């Protein structure tokens, strides 16, 4: 196979398509997570809130117990995440924190009550849920957020910046399919959160004509002709009432709905998708979930207490910076020590190499001096033996000697030849030590041990046994010589039994106890 050619990154069209457009990068992205021990309903509310924030949110985000806020903050810059919604639950109630990344501020809301999306949709008579409505960001509508106080302005700004801004001159109406409504009640200080889908239906048309325009298939069972269907509107269902002129508008652009053409008059209707949430602002913090409290709905502190809290926070921040600087100095010091140790080790290795080189040169010089003094040649030299026996010079590589593999001689100075240590059990070891102490181990080496008639032990050497055997042999040979009357016949090998017969070991039979196995000789 030939070499595979690579593609230039600048000319690759796939790389250009993978780069996100500018409007997507600048759009506010969000993380919606839950922390701590939460109920099943609150976890479902978290998933419903992710549906609201689509498509600029991590809808399949997997959070674990070991993950912290710093973990999400570390990847927020790479994913262009600007807001984070955190749902928590305690014994007192449920809360939602809205934070601006990466440095705050943070708004804490208390959730008084909520209704999930599945409950809202199941309560509708006509359900209208389409997946194409979630392909674009919703339209944010704020009502009654013009109250006094900096916390009101900050809250309204945070809600507006959660969703991408709309340019009126370039916006396309067919992309605005959803709406988020936030209504602030000054008397109860609650925020009603609602989520709707926008529908546009044509107006000024007959009931039958409207159904045909919208693509609905009518029931013509009672009609004889098509004209009768359009003329007799009383036969049709009157469930859909005619809207008044307050919600009727003239469309400047064409919408995706049937019958919503450009320059046509249509009525705008909202179908609720859910969830419904009732929120109350409790606290406003300066930092990211840990900073100076700018506003608190339930707790009010004096100026002295605020100054004391601020002083403690400054002291804590100063200690943290001091600790960080000390840690940085320790890291630099340890790196310097590590580098110095490395240089010292390299110098030691270099010095050791020089010493070994000098030692090698000294040994070479001493070997040359011994050769010049006329050292005797080795008697076991293979090359000299080859010359003496064959009478010719050996080849160059025939008797090449490798000094590195040369075996050490037994007479090397100061280096005794190693041996394998014999393992002895406790009885043999004790016996060996006892014989060494008494000095009788070498004397009793060639003696056999047997028991006397008296019950005592005695030793006899092998020479005594050999002498006794020779006496028996001579007696046996004389007996054979007398019986045969001729030259004595030599007998090789074998042992003598009680009947003076040669051969292997004999076992007495039960019938003939004194006879051997072989034939008797007369």
N, C-alpha and C positions, 0 to 999 in steps of 0.2 A: 504493500500500500504506500502511496505517495504521502508526502508530508502535508498535514492539514494546514490550510492557510487561515490565519486569524483575521478578525474584523477590526477595523479601526473604531475606537470608541466614539470619536467625533462624527463619523459618517454612518454609524449604526442607527437605523430608524427606530429600532425597538428601545434603545436607550433614551432617545428623545421622547418617545411616547410614555415611557415610565416616569419621566420627570413630571411632577404635579404642576398644574398651571398656577399662575400668580394669585388668582382669586381664591383658589382652594387653600393655598398656603396662608394667606392673610385672614381667612375665615377663622373665627374662634372655635377651637376644638375643646372637648371636655372629657373628663373621667367621671363616671358615676359608680361609686362603690359603697359598700357597707362595712362597718368595722365593729368588732366586738360580738357579743352574743345577741343575735337578733331573731325575732320570730319569723315564721314562714310568710306571714302577710307582709311584713316590712321588706323582706327579700323580694317578694313579688312586686311591691311598690318600686323598688330599685330598678327592676327590669322594665316596668312601665315608664319610668322616668327616662330610661335610656331610649325607649321608642320615641319619646317626645324630642330628645336632643339629636335624633338622627337627621342627616347622615354624617354629621361631624362629631361623632363620638365612637368610643370603642364598645360596640354592642355585644361582643363576645369576650369581654375582658374577664380573665380568670384571676380572682384575688384569693390569697391564702392567709391563714392566720399569722404566719411568720412574716408576711410583708408589712412594711411600715410606710409611713407617709414619705419618708426620704427615698424609698425605692421607686414610688410613682413620680416623685419630683425629679429623680435622676434621668428618667427617660422622657419627661414632658417636653424638654427642649427639642429633642430629635423628632418627636411626633407632632410638634407645633401645638401642644396642649396649653390652653390659657386659663381654663377654669376647672375646678374640681368640686363635685357635690358628694358629700359624705353623709350617709344615714347611720344613725346610732340609736340605741334603745337602752333605757335605764328603768329602774323601778318607778320613777316619777312619770316617765312618758317617753315619747319618741322625739328625735331631734334631727334637723338637717343643717349641715354646715356648707356654706357657699364660700369658696376661697378663690382668690385670684392668684395665679401662679406667675412668678416663683416667689414673690415677697409680700403677698397679701394685698389688701386687707381681707379679713375673714368675718363673715356674717353668720350668726347662729340663730336659727329659727326653731321654734317649738311647734311640732305637728299636733294640733288639737284633735283633728279627725281627718280621715281620708277614706276614699272609695276606690277600689281597684278597677282597672279597665274592663275586666271580664264582667264585673257586676253592672257597670254602666251600660255596656253593649247589650247584655241580656235583658235589661229593663226597657230597651227601645222597642217600639212596635215594628219599625222598618230599619233594619240594620244596614248601614252603608259603610263598609270598610274595604278599602282598596290598597294594595301594596304600592302602587305607583305614587300615592300621596306622600310616602315616606322617602322618596328619592330626592326631595328638596327640603331645605330648612323651612320651618314655619314662620309666620308673621307674628311679631310680638305686639300686643296692644296693652297699654297701661292706663288705668283709670283711677283718678283721685290720688295721685302721688305728688301733688303739689302742696303738701303740708309744710309747716314750719319745722325747722331743725335740720342740722347737717346730716343726721342719720337718714332722713327721708330722701334727700338728694343722692346720698351715697347708695342707698338701696335701689332707687330708680335707675341710677347709672349702671349698677351691677347687673340688674335684670336686662337692660338694653344691650349690654356688651356680651351677654351670654349667647346671643344669636347674631348671625351676620347682618350687616347693614344692607339696606336696599337703595339702589340708585334709581330714582324715579324715571330718569330719561332713558335708561337702558334696560329696565326690568321687563320681563315677559310675564304676562298675567297667567299663562298656562303653567308656569312653574310655582305659582303661589296656590297651593292646594290645602294647606293647613293653617290654623290660627291658634295662638296661645293668648288667653285673656287673663290678666291679673287685675283684680278689683280690690282697692284698699278701702276699708270701712273705718273712718276716723273715730267713731263712737266705741266700737269693740276692739280697734287696733288689730284686726285680723285681715289677712290677705286671702282672697278666694282665687284659687288657681284652677283654670279650666282649659281643656284641650278640645278643639273642634276641627272638623273637616269642612271645607267650603264647597257648596254646590251652587250652580247657576242653572235656573230653569227658565225657558221662554215664557213670556206673558203676552196678553192680548190675542190669544188664539183660542179657538174652540177646543172643547175637551177632547173630541175625537182627533182633531188636527194635532193637538199637543202630543197625544199618545203616539200618533204616527211619526211625528217629527223626532220624538225621543227614541224611536226604534222599538216601542213596545208592541207586541202582537195582540190585537184586540180579539174579542170573542164575537164572531159574526153569526152565531147560531140563530139569533132572533131577527136578523135582518135579511130582507129579500135581495137588496141591492147595496152597493158600496155607498151610494148617495144617502141611503136611509141611515147608515151608520153615522155620517157626518151631520145630518139634519136633526136626528133624534138624540139629543144630548142627555135626555132624561133617562135613557136606558143605561147610561154609563154610571159608574160609581162616583159619588160625590164626597168621597173621603178627603180629597185634596181641595182645600178651600182656596179661593182666589185671594192673593196677597194685596195689601193696600199699597199705595205709592211710596211709602217711606223706604222700603227695601228694594225698590226697582231702580235700576241704573241702565245707562246705555253703554254697552261694551265698546271700548276703543280698539280692542284686539280680539282675535278669535280664541275661544277657550277649547279645551279638550272635550267638554261635555257636548252631547247631541243637542242641536238647536241653538247653541250659544255662538252664533256667528258674529262677525264684526259689524258694528253699527246697528245691532239689534238690541231690543230692550229685553232685559232678563231680570229675574228676581233672585237675589242672593239669599241662600239659606245655610244655616250652620247645623251640622249633625255632630253631636258630642261623641268623642272617642274615649275620653277618660285618660288618666285618673282625675278625681276631684280631691283637692288638698286644701285644708284651712291652716294657714301659717301665721305665726306671730313672731316678730323680731324681738329677740331677747338681749343679744350682746353684739357689739362691734369691736373687733380687735385690730390693732395696727399691723401686726406681723402675720405670718402664716401659722395660724392656730396657736401661737404662743407669742404674745406681744402685749403692749400697753392697751388697756381697755379704754376705748374712746366713748362708748355708750353702753349703759346697762339699764334694762327696763325694770328690774326688780330690786337691785341694790344701788344705793346712792352713798358715796363716800365724801368725807370732808376734804378740804384742801390739804390739811396736815397729813391725813392718811394717804392721799394721792402722792404727796411729796415723799413720804416714807417708802411707799411701794416703788416709786420711781428711783429712789436712792438704792434700794435693794437690787433692783433690776440692773442698774448701772454697775454696782459692785459685782454682781454675778457675771455681767458681760466682760468686765475688766479681768476677773479671774479666769474666765474662759480664754481670753486673748493671751494672757500670761502663760497659761498652760499650753496653748498651741505653740507659742514661741519657744517655750522650753522643750517641747517635743521635737520641734524642728531643729533646735540646737543639738539635741541628743542624737537625732538621725544623722546630722552632719558629722558629729564626733565619731559615731560608730563607723560611718563610711570611711573616715580618715584613718581610724585604727585598723580597719580591715585592709585598706590599701597599704599601710605601713607594714602590716604583717605579711602581706603578699610579696612586697618588695624584699623583706627580710628573708622569706623562704626562697625567693629566686636567687638572692645573693648566696645563701647557704648551698643551694644546689650547684651553683656555678663554682663555688670554692671546692666543693666535694669532687666535682669533675676534674678540676685542676690538680687536686691531690692524687686522684687515681691515675691521671696521666703521668705525673711525675714519678709515681711509684712504678708504673709500667716501664718507663724509660730506664729507671734504675735497675729493675730486674733484667731488662734486655742488655744493659751494659755489663752487669755482673755475669750473665750467661756468655757473652762474647769474650770476656776476660778469662773465664774458665776454659773456653774452647781454645783460646790462643795459648794457654799454659800447657796444652797437650793432655787433655783429659782422655781416659781410656775409653775406647768405643764399647758400646753395649754388645754383649755376647749374643743376645737374642735378637739382634737386628735382622729383620726379614730380608732386607736388600742384600746384606753381606752373605747371608745363607744362600740366597738365589744365585749370586755370582759364583760362590764356591761349588754349588751343585750343578748348575746349568752351564756355567762358563760364559755367560753373556750378560750384558747390562739389562736390568729390568726396565720396563716401560715407566714413563714419568708418573702416571696415575695409578700404577699397580699397587704400590705400597705407600700411598699418601697417608700421612698421619694427621689426625685432627687433635690438636692439643686440648681443645675444649672438652672433647669426649674421652680423653685419656684417663684411665682409671688410676686412682691414687694408689701408691704402693703401701705395703703394710709397714714399711719402715719410715713413714713420714713423721717428721718431728712434731711432737706435741699434739698429734691428732690420732688417737687410737681408733682402730677400725671398729665400726659398729657391728653389733650382733643382735639377733632377735632374743628378747628376754623370754625365758621359759616360765610358764605359769605352773605353780605348784599348789596343790591343795594344802590344807592346814596340817594334816598328819605327816605328809612327806616333807613339808617344810620344817616341821619340828624335828623329825628324824635327821634331816640333813644338817640342821644346826647343832644337834646333839653330837653327831659323829664328827663334825668339824671341831667342836670343843674338846672332845676326848682324843682326837688325833687317830682314831681307829678306822676312819673311812677308807683310806688307801690300803691299810693292812688287810681288811676283811673283804676287799673287792673281789678277789679270785677264790674265795672260800664258799663252800656250800654249808647251809645251816640245816641241822637235823636234830632229832630228839634222842637222847640217850635212854637206856633202859631205866635209869634212875629218874628220868623225867627232866633232866637238865638239857640245856642247849650246848652244842659244841660245833666247831668249825673245822672243816678239812679242806685242804687246798686241792686244786685240780691235779697237781702232780701226784698226790697220794692216790687219787682215784685212777689216774693213768697207770701207775705202778701196779696197782691191784689187778687192773684189767690185763696188763701184760703177763702177769703171773698165770692168770686163768687161761690166757691164749696159749702160752707155752705148754701148760698141762694138757690142753685140748689137742694141740698139734702132736704131742708125744703119744697120746692115746690113739689117734688116727694112724700114726705111723706104725704103731705096733699091730693094729688091726689089719691094715692093708699089706704090710710087709714090704712096701715099695717106697718110692720117692714120695715125699709129702706133697699133697695137692693144695695149691694156694686157694684161699677163699677170700673173695673181695666183697666188701660191704656187708650189710645185714647185722643183726644182733643175735646174741645167743640167748636161747630160752633155758628153762630149767632142765630140759632133756638134752642140752648141748647140740641143738640143731640150728642151722642157719635159716634165714628167711625173715619175714616181717613179724610183727607182733602176733602171738598166738593166744587164743582164748581156749581154755579147757572146756571139752564137751561135758554134758551132763552124764552121758553113759561111760565114756572113757576119760576119766579126770586126768590121768597121767600122760595121755598121748597127745601129740601135736596134730596139725592139719595135714602135713606132708606125709609121703611114704617113708617107712622106717628103713634104715640102711643096716644091713648085717655085715 
